[in-house]
Amino acid sequence: MTPKRKQRLILVLFVVFGAAIAVALTVYALSQNINLFFSPQQIANGEAPVGTRIRAGGMVVDGSVKRDPNSLKIEFAITDYLQTVIVNYEGILPDLFREGQGIVAQGEMDQNGVFQAVEVLAKHDEKYMPPEVQDALDKTGYDQEGNKQ
Amino acid sequence: MKTAKQPVLPKWFYQLASPKWCYQITGTLLPFFATLAIALLVTGFVWALLFAPQDYQQGNSFRIIYIHVPSAILAQSIYITMALSGAIGIIWKIKVADMVAYTCAPIGASMAFLALITGAIWGKPTWGSWWVWDARLTSMLILLFLYFGIMALYSAMEKPETAARSTAILSLVGLVNIPIIKYSVDWWNTLHQPATFTLTEKPAMPIEMWLPLLVMVVGFYCFFATAMIVRLRNEILTREKRTAWVKKLVTEIDR
């Protein structure tokens, strides 16, 4: 490589690594704000502000969903298997909402420690399979990783 | 002591650097990639839409993965191609590398656009929202804007050499976004799920679902190669229009 080319190669590397370091530091400084949601554990620890709009994410607890028969009101609990938060919501739920499903709810914590949601989003996982496979797994009582349920 | 200068790179690299050579080589490669792209995309589409099984939770709406994932992968691969050829153009002053970077931008932008649109269409029924400002979606939107910025910068400059140099620098700066897109789902809490399909691990879906996806991904790569070659050959002819071989080529076609 000629000295001139070497110089230009150094310039290119300098640009790439300079930009990478700058962005890495920014992202590191903002790392809390980039998270889309707070986990129930963070809310229980008081990391989530009370009375301002936040998002809470977790798994819907089995058997916790209570629907009001006369309206669209619904109450359920979300958990990260360490802490549990009760969520109140009124409105239409996404197709994937069900017990055991991961969800992200937007809203705020009230004084009683209940999360008042204005929007509920279902969080899909990266696993896909045909319905027959799920039926077969249900029969044997194993999940997709082969763990006994 | 002075020694004879040894070429650092293989011979074909220097041959590709000659516009005339590049035009000839890509001319022989073009039918190969075009045929492969059509064959793979048609097979992939039919297989994905008619024969692949439904998903146990999402039913048929998961089939959008067969467009969404290949276009998202391509948007990032094309960006890397563009930035690397821009770097080669800066370091070795190779005109063909500048042209490759130039031809990549619009193709990559359309792939990023396609990935965002299909994601939004899938997100509405599945998540319950068209758009969420989570790290994966936002970094992908930044990628689209980077493509737009690079295209705008190209058209704002008059001299191709200065345009190539400045856009190469911009695309190298933007290269930092690629690992952010890839790892955003692992580094932060996002609504977007982690990758189903990685090179290092067993896919989180059965073979009858991921095999058509693999066909589609390879088909998309072949489509990119075809589109890039067509644009590149066009670009070579336009920029080299004053050279003897282009004049000869054009007059031969006329007759």
Chai-1 contact restraints between the chains, C-beta under 6 A:
chainA,res_idxA,chainB,res_idxB,connection_type,confidence,min_distance_angstrom,max_distance_angstrom,comment,restraint_id
A,R5,B,I91,contact,1.0,0.0,6.0,A-B,restraint_1
A,R8,B,I90,contact,1.0,0.0,6.0,A-B,restraint_2
A,R8,B,I91,contact,1.0,0.0,6.0,A-B,restraint_3
A,L9,B,I91,contact,1.0,0.0,6.0,A-B,restraint_4
A,V12,B,A87,contact,1.0,0.0,6.0,A-B,restraint_5
A,V12,B,I90,contact,1.0,0.0,6.0,A-B,restraint_6
A,V15,B,I169,contact,1.0,0.0,6.0,A-B,restraint_7
A,V15,B,L172,contact,1.0,0.0,6.0,A-B,restraint_8
A,V16,B,L172,contact,1.0,0.0,6.0,A-B,restraint_9
A,V16,B,L175,contact,1.0,0.0,6.0,A-B,restraint_10
A,A19,B,V173,contact,1.0,0.0,6.0,A-B,restraint_11
A,A19,B,V176,contact,1.0,0.0,6.0,A-B,restraint_12
A,A20,B,V176,contact,1.0,0.0,6.0,A-B,restraint_13
A,V23,B,V176,contact,1.0,0.0,6.0,A-B,restraint_14
A,I34,B,A135,contact,1.0,0.0,6.0,A-B,restraint_15
A,I34,B,W188,contact,1.0,0.0,6.0,A-B,restraint_16
A,N35,B,W188,contact,1.0,0.0,6.0,A-B,restraint_17
A,N35,B,N189,contact,1.0,0.0,6.0,A-B,restraint_18
A,L36,B,D134,contact,1.0,0.0,6.0,A-B,restraint_19
A,L36,B,N189,contact,1.0,0.0,6.0,A-B,restraint_20
A,L36,B,T190,contact,1.0,0.0,6.0,A-B,restraint_21
A,L36,B,L191,contact,1.0,0.0,6.0,A-B,restraint_22
A,F37,B,N189,contact,1.0,0.0,6.0,A-B,restraint_23
A,P94,B,W127,contact,1.0,0.0,6.0,A-B,restraint_24
A,P94,B,G128,contact,1.0,0.0,6.0,A-B,restraint_25
A,D95,B,P125,contact,1.0,0.0,6.0,A-B,restraint_26
A,L96,B,Q57,contact,1.0,0.0,6.0,A-B,restraint_27
A,L96,B,T126,contact,1.0,0.0,6.0,A-B,restraint_28
A,V104,B,L191,contact,1.0,0.0,6.0,A-B,restraint_29
A,L121,B,W127,contact,1.0,0.0,6.0,A-B,restraint_30
A,L121,B,G128,contact,1.0,0.0,6.0,A-B,restraint_31
A,L121,B,S129,contact,1.0,0.0,6.0,A-B,restraint_32
A,A122,B,W127,contact,1.0,0.0,6.0,A-B,restraint_33
A,K123,B,L191,contact,1.0,0.0,6.0,A-B,restraint_34
A,H124,B,T126,contact,1.0,0.0,6.0,A-B,restraint_35
A,H124,B,Q193,contact,1.0,0.0,6.0,A-B,restraint_36
A,D125,B,Q193,contact,1.0,0.0,6.0,A-B,restraint_37
A,E126,B,Q193,contact,1.0,0.0,6.0,A-B,restraint_38
A,E126,B,P194,contact,1.0,0.0,6.0,A-B,restraint_39
A,E126,B,T196,contact,1.0,0.0,6.0,A-B,restraint_40
A,E126,B,A204,contact,1.0,0.0,6.0,A-B,restraint_41
A,K127,B,A204,contact,1.0,0.0,6.0,A-B,restraint_42
A,Y128,B,D55,contact,1.0,0.0,6.0,A-B,restraint_43
A,Y128,B,M205,contact,1.0,0.0,6.0,A-B,restraint_44
A,Y128,B,M209,contact,1.0,0.0,6.0,A-B,restraint_45
A,M129,B,Y56,contact,1.0,0.0,6.0,A-B,restraint_46
A,M129,B,P206,contact,1.0,0.0,6.0,A-B,restraint_47
A,P130,B,P53,contact,1.0,0.0,6.0,A-B,restraint_48
A,P131,B,Y56,contact,1.0,0.0,6.0,A-B,restraint_49
A,Q134,B,Y56,contact,1.0,0.0,6.0,A-B,restraint_50
